[in-house]
């Protein structure tokens, strides 16, 4: 079965090149010219990956990315950004994008990134999460890995897709010092990225969801100058 790529882009010259490249590689694809149309196609067509421009009419690419992640759509998203738009790149990753390419981009590079994201997503689905179907307790917090739900004192927490991925990664690597670079590479898919602030921001938000006192965390400990340590022994919970 052909892998399905959704292109959300309103620049006809870029669309032309993408059509030809995806056709040659044997992908099925559909196009949306604005964010609203893209959102409805995600829900009805269920693509395997989204190529998402940031500057779009009706709903921007950043708004669409946030909306999809808030609604728990885990489909890989590659953002198409303007040259030098560093803030957009950072914000896109913060909102849950998996990768980005800067316009004008080389088709070979983009195709390589598409293949890498599809492989990463396939591997994640094969591995599943920590004991699929299991419920994990962290003191007053209950994590339902099957329903992708976190409750704190019985109240459902509104985690983004990326925050939940980070939580599951911590659960998979308890009592292990994890560098920011490793977290970026394994969760966001980057070997090199100009700032690790994105990890720190996600950890800060995740602490609010799972820690009784986020300022004095019991589970997600900071290892200064390195990264983080998820201090947890399941048998004792």
Phi, psi and omega in degrees: 000135181293141173286143187255124180245126175261124176259120176246096189203141181248004179267113186297325181294321178289320178301319181301311180296320180293319179303309184297317182293314181293325178296316180297325182278356176084017178276148165274144181211154171227163184236146171229138183263354177210169185295322181296314179297320178299317179301314182292326177290324175301316183289326185265329187258337178055066181291160176275341180198150180239129168262116193235114175287149180279315183272102182225151174286156174072312176211123183291164177298324178295318178295319179295317178302312180298317181297317180295317180290322177298328180267012172070023171284120186262008182301135178299140180235125172251118181277142174254111188243158177283152179302132177080002181275066185300320181298319179297320180297311181298313181297320178301316178293322178298324183277354175120004175294152183264335182197171175210154171231148183260130176286143352285140183245157175276136181298321181298320178296316181297316179298323178295320179291323177300311181298320180296317180292322178294319177297315181299318181292320178298317180296317180298321180290324179291319181288330184068199178253190179293111180045078181309135181093349183276150171253132182247135179252133172236082183062244182275006181251135176241129182247119177260103186287336179283319182269358182054049186231139177236129177239135177239117186054036178085355182259127181295132179263137183268079178277144171284167179302317182290322177297321178292321177300318179296317178299314180297322178297317177298318179297328179284339184231059181290148174058033180231129178288123183245119180287157176299321181296321178294319178297318177299315183292314187280331183257315180270338178092028182241132170278325180224132177214142190295343179211147176260010180301327181300322177294313181300319180295319179292320178296318180301316180290322179296322178301323180296332182276329189241350182259140175295319178231093184303333180285337178230072189295142176271326187257304184268098183264141176278131172254101190302132179082357183233294185173240187220155176232123177266102186272104186201130174238104186308321184298337184268353183277000000 
